[in-house]
Amino acid sequence: MMPASNAIISTLVDRETLLNAVSLNSVGRGIMGVLSAYLAGTLIETGGVDAVYYVMAAFYVGAVITN
């Protein structure tokens, strides 16, 4: 777990729900780690390694456009 992430969580939630918030954040990171590896593997299998880079570039462009 990233210390900076925990520090941000502690400023966003109250003391009573801090443990639940940190736990939920950890579970979310774990699930996304598994799902992203699965999706990247599937994308490599179907479209090749280049397809993964194109999808990542599209996400970065989308993030820049929405900000």
N, C-alpha and C positions, 0 to 999 in steps of 0.2 A: 504494500500500500504506500502510496506517495504521501509524505508528511505534509506537503503543501495542500494537497487535496483534503486531508483531514482537518487542516487549519481552516480552510474555507468552509467546510461543513460545520465546524464548531461555531463559526460566526453566523451561519444561516439558520440554525435550529436552536431551540432552547435546550437547557441542560437535561431535562427529563427525556427528551427524544434523541439525544445525541448518540447513544449506543445503537439505537435502531437505524438512525441515518447512516452511520458509518458501516453498519452491517449491510444495509441495502446497497450502499455504494460498492462494497466489496463483492457482493453477489452479482451486481450488474456488470462490473468489470470482468468477473470470471465468465459469465454467460457470453458476453461480447467477445472475449478471447476465444472461446470455443466456436461460436458462430462465425466469426470472421475467418478463422482458419478453415472451417468447413467451406464457406463460400469462396474463399480464395482458391482452395483446392479444386472445387467444382469448376470455377471459372478457368483455371489453368488447364484442366482436363478438356473442357469444351472449346475454349477459344485460344489457348496458348498463353504463354507468359505475357505477351504484349497486351492481351486483353485486360489483364489485371492493372497494368500501368495506365491504360486508357480509362478504366473505371475510376482509378484513384485520381487521375487528372480531372475527370469530370466532377468528382466530389469537391476537389479543391476549387475549381472554377465556380461551382454552385455556392460554396462558402463565401467566396469573394463577392459574388453578385448579390447575395442576400445581406451582406454587411454593408 
